[in-house]
């Protein structure tokens, strides 16, 4: 499933990044690597997501969140 399909309040483990190479490098520099656990904090009307990655809040647009493959982490 893609991160865009994620539900507010749930945590997910990143399985792969499938966006342009430049965006992929930037996301990896921000800590979004395979195996990283992220939490969806909020969803905006325009499709953007607010996520928590290693204690930092990030806003990710619809196009990018659709290119991040994740697996739900069960508590």
N, C-alpha and C positions, 0 to 999 in steps of 0.2 A: 504494500500500500504506500501511497505517497504521504508526505507530511501534511499536505493540503487537506487530506481526508481525516486528519487527526481531530480528536475531540478536546475541547477546553478542559484543562485540569489533569489530563492523562500524560503519562511519560512514555517515551519511545526511544528505541535504540536505532541509531543510524546504520543502515545496511549498504548504502551506496549513494554517490552524488552523480547525477546525470544531467548536468547543465554545462554551459560553455566552459572551456578550459580556464579562462581568466576568472570566472565566477567561482569555479571549483577551487582554484588556488586561494582565493580570498576567503572562502568559507573554511577551508582547512587551516588557514592562518588564524582564524577566529576560534578554532577549536572544534569545528564540526567535521570530525573524522569518523571512519567506520568504527562502530562499537561505542561511540559516545552516546550517553543518555541525555535526552533533552525533554523539557516539559513545555506543553502548550499552555501559555498563561491567558491569552485572549485572542479573539478573532475579530477583525475589523470588517465593516460592511463591504469594503472594496476588495476583499479576499486576502488582505495581508494578515500575517500571524505575528503575535508577540510570543517569543519563546525564551526559555531560560537554558543557557548552556554554561555549565561549570560556574554557576554563580553570577553570570552576566545576562542581562536582558537584551535581546536582539529583536529587531523588526525584520521580517522576511516577506517579500512580496509574493503574490500568487504564482508568478512564473517560476520563481526559484523554489518555492515550497512544493510545487508539482514535480520538480526534478530531484527531490530528496526522498529516497526510498527508506522506509522505516519499518520496524516491527514493534508492536506494543509490548511494554514491559509490565508484567503482572506483579502487583505488590505482594 
